[in-house]
Structures are given as structure tokens and as C-alpha cells.
Amino acid sequence: MSNNRLVAATIIRNEANNYLRDWLKNIGKIADYHIFLDDASDDDTPQIITQHLKSHMGELHQRRTSLFRENEPALRGELWEHVRRVSRDGDWILIVDADEFYDEHLTGIKQKLLDNKFPDVEVVKVSCLDMWNPYDYRIDGFWSPLGTDVRIIRYHDIPFGSTSTRLHMPPYPAQTNTEKNLDVFIPKIHVAYLRDSDKSRRYEFYTQNVSPVADNLSYRHAMSIMDKNVKLKTYFDFWSNLWAIFHGRRLYYQIYHTLKKPGDKK
């Protein structure tokens, strides 16, 4: 057994009234160390994280002013410097937001990564499953790409660099070799569009902040949020849940219960 770690890194802001507590339980079962950079939350997010860190290894850094909308590259670079300070050769970094859950697909591959079973691999690309309701994720148009999101990277002591200036820029260092990818299915259960109010809020934000000229792809993606006719695929069904219970897949079942909690339907 190696002493290498999976170090989680998160930029977070005002998540206290979303899925924060359930998410911390989820990622707390996966990450060996967690670095939080709070982008000037004005709710109870820092207090909830502080409580979490009493029983989990990690650290919380708090900004006095929010930087995400003004200069996302600088904010991500700030987070990466904290990663560089605590990480070492052999560690892997999980870049994760507070609306992204992982089940046993990740824990099944984690130890192999830490034991360097894949010496030529530099990144693991996850599959973003945008949950449209507690059971199904969206698969039409721009939605739910398989194996395209780089979220797990081998640690190297390198500067972050500026990979982009657009909204939702790549969250990993510019020198990361994304071609050396492990071909494996790791679902990222994304709950940002689970509630109808979230769909509306994100639609308004992206259509106001993404330029149809400068970033036409992201703009068209945003415009499709409010589509009435969408194509869905089931991830949480009766038989899968039964199989998960039988095989002790606790993370899977925990996510299912999180998604089933009452939420607005407006």
C-alpha cells in the first residue's frame, strides 16, 4: 500500500442551501485530503466546511472578496498554489465542485492510480451526467458527454498558467497532458440542473454572461437549458438500486437518497 493520496481541490461559494452537507459526506469518503477555497461566501458555507474538517483531513481558505466572475484564471491559480503547497509526487488531484458527486466507479480505480498501476497515464476523464430529475440524466445535444471532462490529474509541481479567459475555463494547469488518458468510465453525477429553479437560474446567468459571438458553443449550450423536449437516460432505477444495496455500494445509494430529497418543482 502506497502513501500517495487523492487530494481534492474545490472553489466554493454560497452552497449552504444546496447539497453541501450530502456532498461533503460523499467526497469525504473518497478524498484523502481536501483543499477548499471559499470565494467570499455570505452564507453558512464556511462554517459547515469548518465542521466537516474536524473529522476529515484538509484545509479551508477564505477570500474576503469574490473573484470568480471577475478573474476566474486568477482564482483557479490561487487554488492551485494551495495544491502545490501540500501535494507531492505520487499524489493525484481531484478537481471537484460542490454539485458533483462520485460513486464506487471512482473508488474502484483510486487505489490503482495511487499505486501507480498506470505509469503512462496523466489524467482521468470523467463522464458528466447532468441529472434532470432524481432518476435520469440528459443525453441530447450538448449534454452528458462521455469521458470528456478532465477532473482527475496526476500531480506535478508546475504553475497553473492561464489556459483560458472564458467562463468555465479548464480547471487544471495549462501544461497538463490531457492526451495520456485512462480509458475508463467514471460518472460525475452533476446535480446543478436537478431542480427546476436551478435550470432557470443557470439559464439566466449563462445567457447574460456568455457571448454568442466570443463563445458560441457555450451560448448554444446555455440556450438549450430550457428546452421542453429533452432526451433522458436512467442512472438510478429499481434494479440498479437493489444491486447497489446487495453489493454494498454505499456511495451510489447515498447519491440516490440525496437526489430524492424534497426540492422545489416550480
N, C-alpha and C positions, 0 to 999 in steps of 0.2 A: 504494500500500500504506500503510495507516494504522499509527500507532504504538500503537493500542489493544491491550489484552491480554485474554486469558481467564485470570482469576485463580481458581484452585481453592482451596476452603476446606474443611478436614476436622477433625472431632473424632475422635480415635483412642485406643484403649486395648487393650492386650494382643492384638495381631494377628500377632505373630511366627510363630505356629504355624498360621496360616491361609493366606491367599493374598497376604500383604503384598508380597512381592518381585515377583510377577507383576503385581499391581495397580499398584505403583509404575512398572513398565515401561509399563503400559497408559496410565495417566493422565499419565505423563511425556512421552508422545508427543502429548498433547492440550493440556495446560495450559502457559501461558507463564510462570506464577509459581504457587507452591503454598504456602499457609499451613497448617501443621499445629499443632493444639492437642492435646497429649497429656494425657489425663485420668488422670495418675498410673499409667501402666503399670508393672508389676513384672516384665516380661519384656524381651526384646531389641528391642522395637518402636522406642524412641528411637534406639538405635544403628543400626538398619537404615535409618531415615529420615535420620539424620545422614550416613550413607554415600551415600545417594541424592542428598542436597543438594550433594555435592561435584561433581556433574556436571549438576545441574538448578537453576534459579533458584527460590529460595523461602526459607522460614524455619520453624524449629521452636520452639514454646513448650511448656514442661513445667510441669504443675501438681504440687505436692507431695501433694495430697490429691484424691481423686476427687470430682467434683461431679455427675455425670450423674444418678444416681438421686435425689439429694437436691434438686437445683435445676437442672433442665435449662434453663429460660429464662436463668438467670444464666450458665451455661456457654456457651450459644449467643451470648449478648450479649457475652461475653468474646472469643469468636472473631470476632464481627462488628467489634469495636473494632480488632482487628488488620487486618481487611479495610479498614476506613476509613482506617487509617494509611498503607497502601501503594497504595491504588487511586485512580483519578482518573476524571473524566468521560470517557466513551467506552469504558471497560472493561466487561466482562461477568463475572459471578461464577458459577462452577460450584460448587454445594454438593454434596459427594460424600463418601460413606462408603467405607471400605476393603474393602467387599464389593460394590461397584458398579462394573462395567466398562462401557466405551463403545467402539463400533466406528466405522467410517467414516461412519455416518449423522451423527454429531456433527461430525467433521472437515469433512464436506461443507458444513455450514451455518455453521461457526465464522467463516470469513473474511467472509462476508456480514454477520454480526452485527457484527463489528469494523469493517467498512467502512460501517456504518450504512445498509445497504440496506433496513432495515425501521424507519424512524424512529418509527413509531407503536407498535412492539412493546416491551413491558416485560418479558415473561417468555417462556420456552420450557418447555412442559410435556412431560416425558418419559414414556415408557410402561414401567412396571415389569414386567419379565419375570422372574418368580421361578422360577429353574431348579430342577426337581425331580429331574433326572438330567443327565448331560452333554449331552443332546441336546434335551430337551423342557422347556417351562415350563408352569406350571399356569394354567388359564383358567376353572375352575369357581368358582361362588360369589363370594367376595370377592377372588379372586386375579387378578393381572395386569391391572389396569385400563389402558386405552389412553388416553394423553395426559392424565393427571390429576395427576401429581406435578410440582410446581414445583421445579425444581432449577437452572435457568439464569436469571439475572435481570440486567437492566441495572443497572449500578452507579449509586446515588445516595448522596450523603453525608448520610445520615439515621441517627438512632439505631435500634437494633434494636427496642426496645419489647417488651412482653410479649404475645405472640399467643395464648398458652395456658399452662396449667399441667399438662396431661395428658401421659402418656408419648407419645413420638413427636409432639411439637408441631410446627407448621410451622417449618421451619428458616430462614426468611427474615424480613426486617423486617416489622413489622406494617403499615407504610404501603405495602407493595408492591402495585401494581395488577395483580392476577392475571387481570383480565378482558382486558387487552390482550395476548393470547397469540398466538404464531405457530402456525398450524395446519400442523404438520409432524410426521412420525413419527421420533422419536429413541428407540431402545430402550435402556433401562437394564438391563444384564444383571446381575441380582441373584443372588448365589451364597450367600446366607445360609442357604438350606434345601437346598443341594445334597447334603450328607452326611446320612445317617440320624441320626447323633449330634447334628447341628445342629438337626434338626427336633425331636428330643426335648428338647434343652436349651432351645430357644426356647419350646416348648410349656410347659415347667415354669416358665420365667421369667414369661411373659406371663399365664398363668393365676394366678400368685401375686401379680402386681403390677398387674393391670388389674382394675378393679371392674366386675362385671356390672351394677351399678346406675348408677355415675357415667359409665361409658363402655361401654355395652352393645354397640355396633358393634365396637369393638376386641376386646372379650371374645369375641364370637361368632367373629370372625376367628381369634383365638388357638385357640379350641376346635376349629376346623376343620383345624388343622395336622396332626393325627394321623389324619385321615380315611383310610380304607382304599381307597375307590373315588374316584379323582380323575380329572378330565378334563385331558388334556395336549395341547399343540400343539408341533410340532417347529420349532426355530430353526436347529439345526446338523444338516444331513443331508449325504449324499454329494454331491449335485448342488450344493448351496449352497457346500460347501467347495471343490469343484472350480472353481466360478465365482469364488470369492474368490481362489483361487490364481492363476487366469488373469488376473484384473483387478488383482492386486497389493494386495488388501485385507488388509494385514498385521495390522491390529488385530483384525479379525474372526477370522483364523486363530490369532492369539496367544491370544485368549479361548478358542477351541475347545480348544487344547492345554492350557490351564490347567484347564479342566473335565475333561479326560480323564486328568489325573494321578491316580495311585492314591490312594484315600481309603478310610476305613472304611465298611463296609456293614452294620454292626450296627444 
